[in-house]
Amino acid sequence: MRMWRALFFALALFVALFGAFYFLGSHSGGERSGLLSTTAWQRMARPGALSQAHAFLEHNCAACHTAVEGVTASNCIVCHANNESLLQRQPTSFHASISSCKECHLEHQGRGNLATNMDHVVLAEIGLRQLKENDVDRELLTWPKLWAPPHAHITAEETVLNCATCHANDDRHFQLFGQDCAQCHATDRWTIPEFRHPSPNSMDCVQCHQAPPSHYMMHFKMISARVAGKPNARVDQCFQCHQTTSWNDIRGTGWYKHH
């Protein structure tokens, strides 16, 4: 019996000392602790440090978290609704109509980590969920699961995304291949491992490539064609001057960069 009393006394003493240290001491963040302080009790939950951008919210859990519900988009909107640099750029303008933030913007990963993890599968799931909430035909929402994706580097869910809404300005094909990027590209990289450029002797360059603006000016005849030793070459005859290794690798001249 004495042993249990001693153990209970030791435990009570530990709790009292811890409470005195925690609630009467000071913590980082500039706020003093106190038994009735909401911030002090919140500090007892340690999910991990916030990113540098959100570090000022370290002791204000309620800024992002809603009781029972967790992190809600409405809390994010309080600070980010007027983020013009985000909403006015084509690649990120979709944020104006997104209904959830927490799936891609993960927090409590540490000061050195960005709170951004772009996941196209998650983005597609959010979009389909929003359509479901708007009473769109259920059969339409299940069709991505009924067919195989066009290639092994993309999922069926990702193919429902309209790539052009975010990446039209990145289209090096100038829409010559249409706007269904997912037919060839993956969401984690633009390069295509299976792609093999036509033979270096091919003369069909203009089917895929378009000359830069300088080639449609006097610059082409005065400098470009002369440097390549092809004064009579036409703008649509890329093969006369260029190699397939790089645009700057000029036949008979080597690597050339005028500007």
SULCORRA-V169190 format. One record per backbone hydrogen bond with DSSP energy under -0.5 kcal/mol. CO is the residue of the C=O (numbers start at 1). NH is the residue of the N-H. Records with the same first field share a line. If there is no record, write none. Layout:
# SULCORRA-V169190
CO=NH ; NH
This chain:
# SULCORRA-V169190
1=5
2=6
3=7
4=8
5=9
6=10
7=11
8=12
9=13
10=14
11=15
12=16
13=17
14=18
15=19
16=20
17=21
18=22
19=23 ; 24
20=24
21=25
25=33
27=30
31=27
34=37
36=38
37=41
38=42
39=43
40=44
41=44
42=45
44=46
45=47
49=110
51=54
52=55
54=57
55=58
57=60
60=63
61=64 ; 65
64=72
66=70
67=69
70=66
72=75 ; 76
73=77
74=78
75=79
76=79 ; 80
77=81
80=83
82=84
83=86 ; 87
84=88
86=89
89=92 ; 93
90=93
92=95
93=96
94=97
95=98
101=104 ; 105
104=106 ; 117
110=113
111=52
114=116
119=123
120=124
121=125
122=126
123=127
124=128
125=129
126=130
127=131
128=132
129=133
130=134
131=136
132=135
137=140 ; 141
138=142
139=143
142=145
143=146
144=147
151=154
153=187
155=159
157=160
158=161
161=163
162=165
163=166 ; 167
164=168
167=170
168=171
170=172
171=174
173=176
175=178
179=164 ; 181
180=183
181=184 ; 185
189=186
191=193
192=195
199=202
204=207
205=208 ; 209
212=215
213=216
214=217 ; 220
217=220 ; 221
218=222
219=223 ; 224
220=225
223=227
224=228
225=230
226=229
230=233
234=237
236=238
237=240
238=241 ; 242
241=251
246=243 ; 249
248=250 ; 256
249=243
250=253 ; 254
254=250
